[in-house]
Amino acid sequence: MSSSNNLAYAPLADRMRPHTIEQFAGQLHLLAEGKPLREAIVSGALHSMIFWGPPGTGKTTLARLIAQSCEANFATLSAVMSGVKDIRACVEKAQLEQQAGGPRTLLFVDEVHRFNKAQQDAFLPYVEDGTIVFIGATTENPSFEVNNALLSRTRVYRLKALQSKELVDLIKRALTDKELGLGNLKLIIDDELIELIANAGDGDARRALTLLEIAVDIAPDTANGRVLNRQILNEVLQGQVARFDKKGDQFYEQISALHKAVRGSSPDAALYWLARMLEGGCDPLYIARRVVRMASEDIGNADPRALRISLDCWDVIQRLGSPEGELSLAQAVVYMACAAKSAAVYQAFNAVRADIRKLPNYDVPMHLRNAPTGLMKDEGYGQDYRYAHDHPEGYIAGENYLPEQISDNHYYQPVDRGLEKQIKQRLDYFQSLDDNSAFQRYDGSKSN
């Protein structure tokens, strides 16, 4: 059977794979004239690389085009299906080809992040001696998922999700291409529906073309042609979810966006990212835990109610589950976004921990030690301790509760917002009492 006959039964997305760099959709930051990857391909200067990007951005296709442009043998492995034995077989074949004076071998490894360390290490000697040109593809951040040894021998190229306009152009090309696309069918579809399919593709060329093909397959024939209307499209798009890779880059990028929107006091953006995560299938309890973190990290004592609201939200989700409990998440997120902000406690806590890690472990001052036995009292435990409630306003001017060596350190610096504005005023007042007090716990000289 000829390759053209094989293509006739292939999915539309496979049939519409580009055959030249010029046909490639998107990725102009890599493939425009003058860009390093484009120049390397044109000049035939192959080097090992890793393509990092979301699904449907053309990682496999680009690897094939590079092999084709550079007249290299194209070999492929899938990390899901292959092991060290398969790697060795590919390398042996490449070595035989090299010994016979044949072309170089480009080995494309799909989902390289799924290979363990030993499997990834198996490529190293053959990448170094030039037996293979290695191209790995991953949807995960290679900084975390690819061994440093392999990463240092490759160049990482970041592929971006396709823009809506790029998907529109791709869909229109598929609709008019008579050899590989749908151009031989008499299709009736307006630009508005093409844009809807492009938006539903969510940056994924394969997904957009698959949705188009399904819509065409179920569209009714009329005397004027096969009509794709809104009703057909709604049936196809029903149940489609936004791109959201649980525990992958999309996951962490969107929770980061939600957190930053709350911190930036943008309730609209916070709701948007919350809804994106929920629609993509994120566990509401995970978001609830992160909202509790936001309450302490970014709001703190500027509005202590935020922490209680976040915990109540968590409780509601545990009691009601999804989707009933999700509204409490929306309420909590909007409250957090609108609340007064302070990172003073978060920053103070980090500063204290940093000091603890770098400074000596100072002894507890004698006046702060408890003395439950006579022996401990004789040793001076608790000597000169002053009980705060015996003093006006429950405060002992000039007293100090830190070790003497760091007695002047001030970690907590409340901001002039929300409740912390009042806290700041009270602490400033206490400081003025200290400054004017005849009693000073330490005499000002510090031992090291």
Buried (B, 14 or more C-beta within 10 A) or exposed (E): EEEEEEBEEEEBBBBBBBEEBEEBBBBEEBBEEEBEBBEBBEEEEBBBBBBBBBBBBBBBBBBBBBBBBBEBBBBBBBBEEBBEEEBEEBBEBBBEBBEEEEEBBBBBBBBBBBBEEEBBBBBBEBBEEEBBBBBBBBBBBBEEBBBEEBBEBBEBBBBBBBEBEBBBBBBBBBBEBEEBBBBEEEBEBEEEBBBBBBBBBBBBBBBBBBBBBBBBEEBEEEEEEBBBBEEBBEEBBEEEEBBBBEEBBBBEBBBEBBBBBBBEBBBEBBBBBBBBBBEBEBEBBBBBEBBBEBBBBBBBBBBBEBBEBBBEBBEBBEEBEEEEBBEBBBBBBBBBBBBBBBBBBBBBBEBBEEEEEEEEEEEEBBBBBEBEEEEEEEEEBBEEBEEEEEEEEEBBBBBBEBBBBBBEEEBBBBBEBBBBBEBBEEBEEBEEBBEEEEEBBBEEEEEE
